[in-house]
Amino acid sequence: MSSIKINIQETNNETILKFISNKILVNGGSYEFNNIDEAKNSPLVQQLFYLPFVKKVLVTANFIAIQRYDIVQWEDVEEEVKEQIQNYIQQGNPIVKEEETTKKDAIEVYAEVTPNPAVMKFGTNKALTQTDVEFKNIDEASKSSPLAQALFNFPFVNEIFISENYISITKYDMVEWNEVYQEVRTFIRGYLQEGKKIISELPQKQTKQNVEIPKENLSDTEAKIVDILDEYIKPAVASDGGNIAFQSYDENSKRVSVILQGACSGCPSSTVTLKNGIETMLKEMLPNQINEVIAING
């Protein structure tokens, strides 16, 4: 089994710490545990609750978030917890026995047009991933996402973007969406209903579009830019099947570079519209710190 690496990341809540894995932990969705009784289908979480300072545990596709009681500070125990999680996963033990916990709820998938005529958004009531991923071809998908790989078998599929609760698919011009969207919608619904793997592992050679920069590695200005994008821009963009990701900030030129993904990538109007909208907002909220925003298609 390949080596497991756990990285520690702070959150806005000083009592909560994220333990981020380089391997997928669960197949989509998330599991929240408030006590050891609720964790009967997760041996790892049960182990964590034996630590007297553990108050709550959240397990997602690629990280475990733990909230502590105030009887300790994270700096005193975080390395111990990291090692415990890392050793457990390295032994090949299941994080959550998903076959026992997954409810047979009805899966709903709906199709929505987007401002980009080449892209259709397929939303679902099932959580798909906690980390946005984008695939430009079937080779990229084959290494990371069985769902994306299966979708690339449709000859008209050009690119795929998977977010928390939707999939944006970019088509070639060989067909119109009104001719094929129903077939794709039915396929996605059937795939999810069968409980098949959505993402098997995060891309090993992540492109700049897929890299999420830890906030502790950002400057104060960069962190503020990311917060503004997350709070004010991303929700609106996601509603149209797209995503915007921070790439870089140059302190000398005061230039911000952002990456457009999903429906936003290649959209005839989004580059100009989003660039101007984001640029105006950032200039207003960060006066004298922003001169220009450059939008790059993912």
Contacts in CASP RR format, 6 or more apart in sequence:
PFRMAT RR
TARGET T0000
AUTHOR 0000-0000-0000
METHOD contacts of the structure
MODEL  1
MSSIKINIQETNNETILKFISNKILVNGGSYEFNNIDEAKNSPLVQQLFY
LPFVKKVLVTANFIAIQRYDIVQWEDVEEEVKEQIQNYIQQGNPIVKEEE
TTKKDAIEVYAEVTPNPAVMKFGTNKALTQTDVEFKNIDEASKSSPLAQA
LFNFPFVNEIFISENYISITKYDMVEWNEVYQEVRTFIRGYLQEGKKIIS
ELPQKQTKQNVEIPKENLSDTEAKIVDILDEYIKPAVASDGGNIAFQSYD
ENSKRVSVILQGACSGCPSSTVTLKNGIETMLKEMLPNQINEVIAING
1 90 0 8 1.000
1 92 0 8 1.000
2 23 0 8 1.000
3 90 0 8 1.000
4 21 0 8 1.000
4 22 0 8 1.000
4 23 0 8 1.000
4 86 0 8 1.000
4 89 0 8 1.000
4 90 0 8 1.000
5 21 0 8 1.000
5 22 0 8 1.000
5 86 0 8 1.000
6 19 0 8 1.000
6 20 0 8 1.000
6 21 0 8 1.000
6 22 0 8 1.000
6 82 0 8 1.000
6 85 0 8 1.000
6 86 0 8 1.000
6 89 0 8 1.000
7 19 0 8 1.000
7 20 0 8 1.000
7 22 0 8 1.000
7 214 0 8 1.000
8 17 0 8 1.000
8 18 0 8 1.000
8 19 0 8 1.000
8 20 0 8 1.000
8 78 0 8 1.000
8 82 0 8 1.000
9 17 0 8 1.000
9 18 0 8 1.000
9 19 0 8 1.000
9 20 0 8 1.000
9 63 0 8 1.000
9 214 0 8 1.000
9 215 0 8 1.000
9 216 0 8 1.000
10 17 0 8 1.000
10 18 0 8 1.000
10 215 0 8 1.000
10 216 0 8 1.000
11 17 0 8 1.000
11 18 0 8 1.000
11 65 0 8 1.000
13 67 0 8 1.000
14 74 0 8 1.000
15 55 0 8 1.000
15 67 0 8 1.000
15 68 0 8 1.000
15 69 0 8 1.000
15 70 0 8 1.000
16 65 0 8 1.000
16 66 0 8 1.000
16 67 0 8 1.000
16 68 0 8 1.000
17 65 0 8 1.000
17 66 0 8 1.000
17 68 0 8 1.000
17 74 0 8 1.000
17 78 0 8 1.000
17 81 0 8 1.000
18 63 0 8 1.000
18 64 0 8 1.000
18 65 0 8 1.000
19 63 0 8 1.000
19 64 0 8 1.000
19 65 0 8 1.000
19 66 0 8 1.000
19 81 0 8 1.000
19 82 0 8 1.000
19 85 0 8 1.000
20 62 0 8 1.000
20 63 0 8 1.000
21 62 0 8 1.000
21 63 0 8 1.000
21 64 0 8 1.000
21 89 0 8 1.000
22 202 0 8 1.000
23 62 0 8 1.000
23 89 0 8 1.000
23 201 0 8 1.000
23 202 0 8 1.000
24 61 0 8 1.000
24 62 0 8 1.000
24 199 0 8 1.000
24 200 0 8 1.000
24 201 0 8 1.000
24 202 0 8 1.000
25 59 0 8 1.000
25 60 0 8 1.000
25 61 0 8 1.000
25 62 0 8 1.000
25 63 0 8 1.000
25 64 0 8 1.000
25 89 0 8 1.000
25 95 0 8 1.000
25 96 0 8 1.000
26 59 0 8 1.000
26 60 0 8 1.000
26 61 0 8 1.000
26 95 0 8 1.000
26 96 0 8 1.000
26 98 0 8 1.000
27 61 0 8 1.000
27 98 0 8 1.000
27 195 0 8 1.000
27 197 0 8 1.000
27 198 0 8 1.000
27 199 0 8 1.000
28 60 0 8 1.000
28 61 0 8 1.000
28 126 0 8 1.000
28 127 0 8 1.000
28 128 0 8 1.000
28 129 0 8 1.000
28 130 0 8 1.000
28 198 0 8 1.000
28 199 0 8 1.000
29 60 0 8 1.000
29 61 0 8 1.000
29 126 0 8 1.000
29 127 0 8 1.000
29 128 0 8 1.000
29 129 0 8 1.000
29 130 0 8 1.000
30 58 0 8 1.000
30 59 0 8 1.000
30 60 0 8 1.000
30 61 0 8 1.000
30 127 0 8 1.000
30 130 0 8 1.000
31 42 0 8 1.000
31 45 0 8 1.000
31 58 0 8 1.000
31 59 0 8 1.000
31 60 0 8 1.000
31 96 0 8 1.000
31 101 0 8 1.000
32 56 0 8 1.000
32 57 0 8 1.000
32 58 0 8 1.000
32 59 0 8 1.000
33 39 0 8 1.000
33 42 0 8 1.000
33 45 0 8 1.000
33 49 0 8 1.000
33 56 0 8 1.000
33 57 0 8 1.000
33 58 0 8 1.000
33 59 0 8 1.000
34 56 0 8 1.000
35 49 0 8 1.000
36 46 0 8 1.000
36 49 0 8 1.000
36 50 0 8 1.000
39 45 0 8 1.000
39 46 0 8 1.000
39 49 0 8 1.000
39 57 0 8 1.000
40 46 0 8 1.000
41 96 0 8 1.000
41 97 0 8 1.000
41 100 0 8 1.000
41 101 0 8 1.000
42 59 0 8 1.000
42 95 0 8 1.000
42 96 0 8 1.000
42 97 0 8 1.000
43 88 0 8 1.000
43 93 0 8 1.000
43 94 0 8 1.000
44 64 0 8 1.000
44 85 0 8 1.000
44 88 0 8 1.000
44 89 0 8 1.000
44 93 0 8 1.000
44 95 0 8 1.000
45 57 0 8 1.000
45 59 0 8 1.000
45 96 0 8 1.000
47 84 0 8 1.000
47 88 0 8 1.000
48 54 0 8 1.000
48 57 0 8 1.000
48 66 0 8 1.000
48 81 0 8 1.000
48 84 0 8 1.000
48 85 0 8 1.000
49 57 0 8 1.000
51 77 0 8 1.000
51 81 0 8 1.000
52 69 0 8 1.000
52 71 0 8 1.000
53 68 0 8 1.000
53 69 0 8 1.000
53 71 0 8 1.000
53 72 0 8 1.000
53 77 0 8 1.000
54 66 0 8 1.000
54 67 0 8 1.000
54 68 0 8 1.000
54 69 0 8 1.000
55 67 0 8 1.000
55 68 0 8 1.000
55 69 0 8 1.000
56 66 0 8 1.000
56 67 0 8 1.000
57 64 0 8 1.000
57 65 0 8 1.000
57 66 0 8 1.000
57 67 0 8 1.000
58 64 0 8 1.000
58 65 0 8 1.000
58 66 0 8 1.000
59 95 0 8 1.000
59 96 0 8 1.000
60 130 0 8 1.000
61 129 0 8 1.000
61 130 0 8 1.000
61 131 0 8 1.000
61 199 0 8 1.000
62 130 0 8 1.000
62 131 0 8 1.000
62 202 0 8 1.000
63 130 0 8 1.000
64 85 0 8 1.000
64 95 0 8 1.000
66 81 0 8 1.000
68 74 0 8 1.000
68 77 0 8 1.000
89 95 0 8 1.000
102 195 0 8 1.000
105 125 0 8 1.000
107 124 0 8 1.000
107 125 0 8 1.000
107 126 0 8 1.000
107 189 0 8 1.000
107 190 0 8 1.000
107 192 0 8 1.000
107 193 0 8 1.000
108 124 0 8 1.000
108 125 0 8 1.000
108 189 0 8 1.000
109 122 0 8 1.000
109 123 0 8 1.000
109 124 0 8 1.000
109 185 0 8 1.000
109 188 0 8 1.000
109 189 0 8 1.000
109 192 0 8 1.000
110 122 0 8 1.000
110 123 0 8 1.000
110 124 0 8 1.000
110 185 0 8 1.000
111 120 0 8 1.000
111 121 0 8 1.000
111 122 0 8 1.000
111 123 0 8 1.000
111 181 0 8 1.000
111 182 0 8 1.000
111 184 0 8 1.000
111 185 0 8 1.000
112 120 0 8 1.000
112 121 0 8 1.000
112 122 0 8 1.000
112 123 0 8 1.000
112 241 0 8 1.000
113 120 0 8 1.000
113 121 0 8 1.000
113 177 0 8 1.000
114 120 0 8 1.000
114 121 0 8 1.000
114 168 0 8 1.000
114 240 0 8 1.000
114 241 0 8 1.000
114 242 0 8 1.000
114 263 0 8 1.000
114 267 0 8 1.000
115 240 0 8 1.000
115 263 0 8 1.000
115 267 0 8 1.000
115 269 0 8 1.000
115 270 0 8 1.000
116 170 0 8 1.000
116 262 0 8 1.000
116 263 0 8 1.000
116 264 0 8 1.000
116 265 0 8 1.000
116 266 0 8 1.000
116 267 0 8 1.000
116 268 0 8 1.000
116 270 0 8 1.000
117 177 0 8 1.000
117 268 0 8 1.000
118 158 0 8 1.000
118 170 0 8 1.000
118 171 0 8 1.000
118 173 0 8 1.000
118 266 0 8 1.000
119 168 0 8 1.000
119 169 0 8 1.000
119 170 0 8 1.000
119 171 0 8 1.000
119 241 0 8 1.000
119 242 0 8 1.000
119 262 0 8 1.000
119 263 0 8 1.000
119 267 0 8 1.000
120 168 0 8 1.000
120 169 0 8 1.000
120 171 0 8 1.000
120 177 0 8 1.000
120 181 0 8 1.000
120 184 0 8 1.000
121 166 0 8 1.000
121 167 0 8 1.000
121 168 0 8 1.000
121 240 0 8 1.000
121 241 0 8 1.000
121 242 0 8 1.000
121 263 0 8 1.000
122 166 0 8 1.000
122 167 0 8 1.000
122 168 0 8 1.000
122 169 0 8 1.000
122 184 0 8 1.000
122 185 0 8 1.000
122 188 0 8 1.000
123 165 0 8 1.000
123 166 0 8 1.000
123 167 0 8 1.000
124 165 0 8 1.000
124 166 0 8 1.000
124 167 0 8 1.000
124 188 0 8 1.000
124 189 0 8 1.000
124 192 0 8 1.000
125 165 0 8 1.000
126 165 0 8 1.000
126 192 0 8 1.000
127 164 0 8 1.000
127 165 0 8 1.000
128 162 0 8 1.000
128 163 0 8 1.000
128 164 0 8 1.000
128 165 0 8 1.000
128 166 0 8 1.000
128 167 0 8 1.000
128 198 0 8 1.000
128 199 0 8 1.000
129 162 0 8 1.000
129 163 0 8 1.000
129 164 0 8 1.000
129 198 0 8 1.000
129 199 0 8 1.000
130 164 0 8 1.000
131 202 0 8 1.000
131 212 0 8 1.000
132 161 0 8 1.000
132 162 0 8 1.000
132 163 0 8 1.000
132 164 0 8 1.000
132 210 0 8 1.000
132 243 0 8 1.000
132 245 0 8 1.000
132 261 0 8 1.000
133 144 0 8 1.000
133 145 0 8 1.000
133 148 0 8 1.000
133 161 0 8 1.000
133 162 0 8 1.000
133 199 0 8 1.000
133 202 0 8 1.000
133 203 0 8 1.000
133 210 0 8 1.000
134 159 0 8 1.000
134 160 0 8 1.000
134 161 0 8 1.000
134 162 0 8 1.000
134 207 0 8 1.000
134 209 0 8 1.000
134 210 0 8 1.000
134 261 0 8 1.000
134 262 0 8 1.000
134 298 0 8 1.000
135 141 0 8 1.000
135 144 0 8 1.000
135 145 0 8 1.000
135 148 0 8 1.000
135 152 0 8 1.000
135 159 0 8 1.000
135 160 0 8 1.000
135 161 0 8 1.000
135 162 0 8 1.000
136 159 0 8 1.000
137 152 0 8 1.000
137 159 0 8 1.000
138 149 0 8 1.000
138 152 0 8 1.000
138 153 0 8 1.000
140 203 0 8 1.000
141 148 0 8 1.000
141 149 0 8 1.000
141 151 0 8 1.000
141 152 0 8 1.000
141 160 0 8 1.000
142 149 0 8 1.000
143 201 0 8 1.000
143 203 0 8 1.000
143 204 0 8 1.000
144 199 0 8 1.000
144 200 0 8 1.000
144 201 0 8 1.000
144 202 0 8 1.000
144 203 0 8 1.000
144 204 0 8 1.000
145 160 0 8 1.000
145 162 0 8 1.000
145 198 0 8 1.000
145 199 0 8 1.000
145 200 0 8 1.000
146 196 0 8 1.000
146 197 0 8 1.000
146 198 0 8 1.000
146 200 0 8 1.000
147 162 0 8 1.000
147 167 0 8 1.000
147 188 0 8 1.000
147 191 0 8 1.000
147 196 0 8 1.000
147 197 0 8 1.000
147 198 0 8 1.000
147 199 0 8 1.000
148 160 0 8 1.000
148 162 0 8 1.000
150 187 0 8 1.000
150 191 0 8 1.000
151 157 0 8 1.000
151 160 0 8 1.000
151 167 0 8 1.000
151 169 0 8 1.000
151 184 0 8 1.000
151 187 0 8 1.000
151 188 0 8 1.000
152 160 0 8 1.000
154 180 0 8 1.000
154 183 0 8 1.000
154 184 0 8 1.000
154 187 0 8 1.000
155 172 0 8 1.000
155 174 0 8 1.000
156 171 0 8 1.000
156 172 0 8 1.000
156 174 0 8 1.000
156 175 0 8 1.000
156 180 0 8 1.000
157 169 0 8 1.000
157 170 0 8 1.000
157 171 0 8 1.000
157 172 0 8 1.000
158 170 0 8 1.000
158 171 0 8 1.000
158 172 0 8 1.000
159 169 0 8 1.000
159 170 0 8 1.000
159 262 0 8 1.000
159 265 0 8 1.000
160 167 0 8 1.000
160 168 0 8 1.000
160 169 0 8 1.000
160 170 0 8 1.000
161 167 0 8 1.000
161 168 0 8 1.000
161 169 0 8 1.000
161 170 0 8 1.000
161 241 0 8 1.000
161 242 0 8 1.000
161 243 0 8 1.000
161 261 0 8 1.000
161 262 0 8 1.000
161 263 0 8 1.000
161 265 0 8 1.000
162 198 0 8 1.000
162 199 0 8 1.000
163 238 0 8 1.000
163 241 0 8 1.000
163 242 0 8 1.000
163 243 0 8 1.000
166 238 0 8 1.000
166 241 0 8 1.000
167 188 0 8 1.000
168 241 0 8 1.000
168 242 0 8 1.000
168 262 0 8 1.000
168 263 0 8 1.000
169 184 0 8 1.000
170 262 0 8 1.000
170 265 0 8 1.000
171 177 0 8 1.000
171 180 0 8 1.000
192 198 0 8 1.000
202 210 0 8 1.000
203 210 0 8 1.000
208 247 0 8 1.000
208 259 0 8 1.000
209 245 0 8 1.000
209 259 0 8 1.000
209 261 0 8 1.000
209 298 0 8 1.000
212 245 0 8 1.000
213 226 0 8 1.000
213 246 0 8 1.000
215 223 0 8 1.000
215 226 0 8 1.000
218 226 0 8 1.000
219 249 0 8 1.000
219 251 0 8 1.000
221 249 0 8 1.000
221 251 0 8 1.000
221 286 0 8 1.000
221 289 0 8 1.000
222 246 0 8 1.000
222 249 0 8 1.000
224 285 0 8 1.000
224 286 0 8 1.000
225 246 0 8 1.000
225 249 0 8 1.000
225 256 0 8 1.000
225 282 0 8 1.000
225 286 0 8 1.000
226 246 0 8 1.000
228 281 0 8 1.000
228 282 0 8 1.000
228 285 0 8 1.000
228 286 0 8 1.000
229 244 0 8 1.000
229 246 0 8 1.000
229 258 0 8 1.000
229 278 0 8 1.000
232 281 0 8 1.000
233 244 0 8 1.000
233 274 0 8 1.000
233 278 0 8 1.000
233 281 0 8 1.000
234 243 0 8 1.000
234 244 0 8 1.000
237 243 0 8 1.000
237 244 0 8 1.000
237 264 0 8 1.000
237 274 0 8 1.000
240 263 0 8 1.000
240 264 0 8 1.000
241 262 0 8 1.000
241 263 0 8 1.000
241 264 0 8 1.000
242 260 0 8 1.000
242 261 0 8 1.000
242 262 0 8 1.000
242 263 0 8 1.000
242 264 0 8 1.000
242 265 0 8 1.000
243 260 0 8 1.000
243 261 0 8 1.000
243 262 0 8 1.000
243 264 0 8 1.000
244 258 0 8 1.000
244 259 0 8 1.000
244 260 0 8 1.000
244 261 0 8 1.000
244 264 0 8 1.000
244 274 0 8 1.000
244 278 0 8 1.000
245 258 0 8 1.000
245 259 0 8 1.000
245 261 0 8 1.000
246 256 0 8 1.000
246 258 0 8 1.000
246 259 0 8 1.000
247 257 0 8 1.000
247 258 0 8 1.000
247 259 0 8 1.000
247 296 0 8 1.000
248 256 0 8 1.000
248 257 0 8 1.000
249 255 0 8 1.000
249 256 0 8 1.000
249 257 0 8 1.000
253 291 0 8 1.000
253 292 0 8 1.000
254 289 0 8 1.000
254 290 0 8 1.000
254 291 0 8 1.000
254 292 0 8 1.000
255 291 0 8 1.000
255 292 0 8 1.000
255 293 0 8 1.000
255 294 0 8 1.000
256 278 0 8 1.000
256 279 0 8 1.000
256 282 0 8 1.000
256 290 0 8 1.000
256 292 0 8 1.000
256 293 0 8 1.000
256 294 0 8 1.000
257 293 0 8 1.000
257 294 0 8 1.000
257 296 0 8 1.000
258 274 0 8 1.000
258 278 0 8 1.000
258 293 0 8 1.000
258 294 0 8 1.000
258 295 0 8 1.000
258 296 0 8 1.000
259 295 0 8 1.000
259 296 0 8 1.000
259 297 0 8 1.000
259 298 0 8 1.000
260 266 0 8 1.000
260 267 0 8 1.000
260 270 0 8 1.000
260 271 0 8 1.000
260 274 0 8 1.000
260 295 0 8 1.000
260 296 0 8 1.000
260 297 0 8 1.000
260 298 0 8 1.000
261 298 0 8 1.000
262 298 0 8 1.000
263 270 0 8 1.000
264 270 0 8 1.000
264 274 0 8 1.000
264 297 0 8 1.000
265 297 0 8 1.000
265 298 0 8 1.000
266 297 0 8 1.000
270 295 0 8 1.000
271 295 0 8 1.000
271 297 0 8 1.000
274 295 0 8 1.000
275 293 0 8 1.000
275 294 0 8 1.000
275 295 0 8 1.000
278 293 0 8 1.000
278 295 0 8 1.000
279 290 0 8 1.000
279 292 0 8 1.000
279 293 0 8 1.000
282 290 0 8 1.000
282 293 0 8 1.000
283 290 0 8 1.000
END
